[in-house]
Amino acid sequence: MPSINASEVVNTARLNGFHYLLVAWCSFIMMFDGYDLVIYGSVLPHLMSQWNLSPGEAGLLGSSSMVGMMFGAVALGTQADRFGRRRIILFCVALFSVAALANAVATGPNSFALCRFLTGAGLGGVVPNLVTLLKEMSPGHCRNRLINLMLSFFAVGGLLSGVAGIYLIPAFGWQAPFYLAGLSLLALPLLYKTLPESVAYLLHRDRQAQVTSLLRRVNRAHRPTGEVSYRLDTTGDVATRSITALFGQGRALSTLMLWLAFGLCMLMVYGLNTWLPKLMSNGGYPLGSSIVFLVVMNLGSLVGTLVSGVIADRWGCKKTLVLFFALAAVSISLLGLRPDATLLYGLLLLAGGSTVGCLSVVHTLAADLYPVQVRSTGVSMAAAVGRCGAVAGPLLGGLLLSLSLPFEQNFMVFAVPGVLAVFAVMLVARPRLSDTSPIPQRSL
């Protein structure tokens, strides 16, 4: 029986309707990820006023979703190598949709924090698996661009959350944006019907018939005759899904530095998205204008994510991350100098584009670093540890406000992680072993 390398079938495919639908679904889910997380920055001033929250308490409340994301990435995201990408994605979408909708009926900080934690748990489990699924099912010549296109919808969600904060909150109260967040529930039946499983997972379970059918959809030029057997290539003889595999074959330093880069990136992204309106408001800008600043920054995030994907395909992930982290540090630090309106909007665009651009590329770098049988575990663990930075971001903003530092120093503090991340990325190296050995097939 002839053996066919399934990786080559996927890599040499031309883009077709299968890929467009997959990217559309992943982007749709990613849009709600951005919406559900960034909306807290819009409702925060209203919650602080209604519930008499101190900056420290508001920071803790903001971090509850980040703690949930860390929990979700570990408890849910890493299970995809065992139960399949598709099952975990569907469960996580249901979880974060219901939890986000429940936020609208929260009666106080405690119930609100619980809903935010569950929302974060769903989001933390779904994002690494979206990246992994899209990476494993995309043609090699455009893989980074498709992943970054999908991740750019985080910024689309952030934009929508800012618009919701501007128009819905004054008219209907802070609860209104959370009702919109629950709309993702309506897509679950169609998502269940059309979302595919990854070839890598199906081969791990020796589901050859399903692989044959799926590969014909992935690559329409692939029409094998007779009975064939599919295989994947993997790095060396790694056959374990244990987390210890992330440190084997010379990956220990790279894994640690990848985790650090993830954390520093998320600190900037979630710290700024949580506290930018409040920081700008405290700096003398009207609250309405401060929420507009959040919208502008997320518009920059959208552009930056798309641009970073193109650059990553040409330069590679490491060089792209070094450039974007450096731009993030410079642009964020300059925000504190109270520039004129034109320069301020330009810096906000650059800050949003560089920070979220880094967030999208660092996911791709994580997916590149690990072999297929531990890829979901590797990406999920990097995202989970990185959530420490996401937790620290809202807490750091609350600490800065409580210290009543000069306006410019607040932004200088948020710029420091960008500098540190440059050095962390430079220490990440690809594995030295080549992908040559066939994957061992397993049954349930």
N, C-alpha and C positions, 0 to 999 in steps of 0.2 A: 504494500500500500504506500503510495507516494506521500511524502511529508512536505507540507507547505508552511513557510514562515508567515504567520498571521500578521506580524509587525510590518513586514514588507507590503502586504496587501493593503493595510491601512495607510502606511506612509506614502504609497504611490497612487493613492486614490485622487481623483479629481473632485472638487467640491460639487456637491449635488444637493438635492432636496433633503436627504437624510441629515447632512451636516447643518444645513440652514435651520431645520427644525430643532436639532439638538442645541445649537447656539441660541436660538430664540428662547427655548425653555430655560436654559441655564441663565440667560440674561434676565429673563422675567423674574426668576427667583432672586438673582443678585440685586435687582432693582428694589425688591422689598427688603433685602438685607440693608441696603443703604437708607431706605426710608425709615425702617423701624429703629435704626440706631441713631441717625442724625436728628430725628424729630425731637429727641430729648433736649437738644440745644435750643429749639424754638419754644418749647413749653416750660423750660426751666425757670425763666423769670416769673412766670405766672404761678408756678408751683411754690417758689420761694415766698411769694407774697401771700398766697392763699393759706399755706400750711406753716407760715412763719419759720422757714428753714434757714439755718445759718449756712455760710459757705461750706463749712466742713460737712454738714449734714447733706447738703445738696450734692457735694462731691461723692459721698458714700452712696447716695441714691443713684447717681449716674454710673457708679462703678458696679452696681448690682447686675446690670446686663452684661458687663464685661466679665465678671466672675462666672456668670451663666455661660458665656461663650467659651471660657476656658474649660468649664465642666463639660460642655457639650462636645468640644473638640476631642477630649480624652474619652469620655464615656460613650459617645455616639460616633464621632468621626472615625476613630480607629477600628470600629467594628465592621466597617465596610469591607475590609479584606476578608472578613469571615462570613458576613451575611449578604454582601453585594452592595455596590454603589447605589443601585436603583432603590432598594428597600429602605436604606438609611435616608436617602434624599426625600422620599415620599413621607416617611415618618417625621422628619425634621420640619418639612414644610407645614404639615398639619400642626405640629407643636407650636412653632413660632406664630402661626396665623391665629390660633385660638388664644394664645397668651397675649399677643398684641391687642387683639380685640377686647380682651378682658381688662386691659389697662384703662379703657374708657369708663369702666364702672368702679375703679379703685376709689376707696373712701378715705384713704390716708396714706402716709408714707410707707407703712408696713405692707399693706396689700399692693401698693404700687411697686414696691421693690420686689415682691414675690413674682408679680407678673413680668417685670423687666428681667428677672433672673431666668424665668422659663422661656421668654422670648430669646434671650441670649443663648440659652442652651440649644434651642433649635437652630439658630443661626450658626453657632459654633460648630455644630455637627454637619451642617449642609455645605458650607463654603469649601472646605478642603476636598469634599467629594465632588463638587461641581468642577473644581480645577482638575482633579484626577480623572474624572470621566471624560472631560473634554480633551485632555491631553492624550488619553489612550485611544480616542476615537477620531482624532483629527489628522489630516494629511501632514506629513513632515514639513512641507515647504511653507505652510502658513500656520503652524501650530501656535506659536507665540502670539501671533496677531489675533487669532480666534480667542485664545484665552484672555488676552487683554481687552478685546472687544467685549467679552462677557463681563469681565471685572469692571469695565468702565460704567456699567449700569449701576454699580454702587453709587457713583456720582449722580446718575440720573435720579435715583431714589433720594439722594440727599437734596437735589434741586427741588424735587416735588415736595419734600418735607418742609423746605424753606418757604415755598409758595403756599403750602397749607398753613404754615404758621402766620404768614402775612394776611391771608384772606379768610381762613376759616376760624381761627381763634378769636379775633375781634367780634365775629358775628355769632359764633355758636359755642365759644368756650374752648378751653384747652383739651377737652375730651374729643372734639370733632376729628382731629387728625388720626386718632387711634381707631375710629370706626372705619376709616379708609384703609387702615393697615390690615383689617380683617378680610379685605376683598380677595386676598390670595387664596382663601379657602375655596372660592368658586372654581378655581382652576384645577383642583385636585382630581376630579374624575377624569378629565381629559389628560392630565399629566400621568395618571396611573395607566391610561390606555396607550400612550404614545412614547413615554420615556424609555429608552433602551437600557439594557445592561451592558457593561463593558466586555469586550472580547477577552481581556486578561482574566477577569473573574470567571467567565464561563469556561475558559480553558483550565483554570485551577480546579474547577469542579468536573472536568472531563465531559462537558456537554457539547460534544462535537456537532451534533445535528443543529443545535441553536447557533453555534459559531458559523456553520456553513450558511445558514439563512441570513444571519446578521452581516457577514462579510459581503454577501451579494448586494446588500443595501448600501454598505459603506463604499464599496468599489464596484461600480456597475460593469467595469471591464473584466472583473474577475468571474469567470465562468468555467470552473474546473469540470473535467469529464471523468466519470467513474467515481469510485470511492476514494477519498483522500483523508489524511490525518493532519490536523493543524497543530502548530507549536508556536511558542514565543521564545525570543532570546532574552537572556537575563545576565546580570553581572556575576561572573564567577560561579560558585556553587552554593550561593546563599539560598537556603530553602526554608528559612524560618520567618515567621511573622512577628517574632519577639522584638520588643523595643530595643533589645541589645544589638540587634542587627543594624540599627542606625549608627552604631559606633564601630562596626567592624570594617575590615578592608580599608583602613586608613581614613575613615570618615569622622573620627572622633572630634578633631578640632573643627572641621567644617560644620559638623552638626551643631556644636556649641556656638560657633560664630553666626551660623544661620539663625539659631534661636535668639541670639542677642540682637541681630539686625531686625528680625521680626518684631521683637519687643520694643525697640527704639522707634521703629516706624509706626507701630500702633499707638505708642504714647503720643506722638505728634498728631496723628490723624484724629484719634478720639478725644484727646485733650483739647485740640482746637475746635473740633465740631461741637463739643459740649459747652465750652466756655467762651468762644469768640463773641457771641452777642453780648454776654454779660461783661466781658472785659472791655469791649468797645463802648458799651453803655456807661461803665464806670469811668471811661476816659473822656466822657463828655459828649459822645455821639448819641442822638435820640435812639430809643429802643427800636422803633420801626426801621431806621436806617441800619441798625446793628444786625437785624435779621436779614436785611438785604445783603449785607456783607457776607453772611453765611451762604446765601444763594450764589453770590459771585464766586466765592471760594469753591463751591461745589461745581460750578460751571467750569472753573479751571481744572477741577479733578477729572471731569469728563474728557476734556481735551488732552490733559496730561496722560491719562491712562491709554488713550488711543495712540498718542505719539510714542509713549514708552514702549508699546508693543512693536511698533515698526522699528524703532531703534534697537530693541533687544534682538529682533530677527537678524539685524545687520551686524551689530557690534557684539552681541552676546549679553547675557543677563548681568554679569559682574560689572562690566564697564558702564552699562546703562545705570545700574544702581549707584555706582560711585558718583556719576554725574548728577543724578537726580537728588541724592541725599545732600550733596554739596549745595545745589540750588535751593533745596528746602531750608537748609541752615541760614543761607544768606537772606532769602526772601522773608522768612519769619522774623529774623532779627531786625530787619529794616522796617517792619510794620510798626514797631514801637517808636519810630522817629516822627510820627504824626505827619506823614507826607501829604501833599495836596491831593485833591480828589482823583485826578487822573493816575498819578503814581500809586496811590493807595489801592485803586481797583486793579492796576497792573500787578502789584505785589500780591494781592489776594488771589488773583488768577494763578500766578506763579507758585504761590505757597500751596494752593489746593492741587494744582497739577503735579507738582514735584512729590508731595507727600503721598497722595493716593496712587500716583504713578509708580512710586516705590513699592507700595503695598501690592500692586498687581504683579510687578516683576518678581518680587521676592517669593510669591507663591509659585511662579514658574520655575525659579531657581531651585526651590525645594523639590518640586516634581522632577526636575532634571537630576537631582543629586542621588536619588535612590532607585534601586531596581524595582520592577513592576510588582513583585509579590509583597513588598513592604512599602509601596509608594503611598497608599492611603494612610498607613500608619505614620510614615515620615512626614507627610504634609500636615496631617492632623496634629501630630506632636509639636511640630514647629509652630503651628497656629495656636495650639494650646499654651505652650510656654510663652509665645508672643503676647498672649492675652494678659500676661502680667503687666506688660506695658500699657495695654488698653485699660486695665484696672487703674494703673498708676496715673494715666492722663487726667481723668476727671478729678482724682484725689489731689493731684498736683495743682490743678487750677483752683480748687477750693482752698488749698493751703496758701497759694499766692494771694488770693483775694483777702484771706484772713490776716495776712501779714501787711496788707496795705502798702505794698512796694510801689515805687514810682512806675508809671505806665510803661516806659520803655523796658524796664527790667523784667517784666512779666514775659515779654516776647523773647528776650535774650535767653531766659531759662528754657523756653520751649524750643529754641534753636540748637541748644547744646546736643540733644540726642542725634541730630543730623550729622554733626561732626563726628561723634563717636561711631555712628553707623558706617561711615565711610571706611574707617579702619577695620571694622568687623567684616564687611563684605570683602575687603581685599584679602582676608585670611581664609575665605571659603574657597576650596578647591574641588574640582570634579574628581571622582574616583579614578584611580589609575588603571583599573582593570577594564577590559573591554567587554561588551555584551556579546557573549558567544555561546553560552551553555543553554540548552533547552530547559524550560521550566518544568519542574516535576508536577505531574497532574495529581489532583486529590479529589476524593469524593466526600460527600457530606457525611 
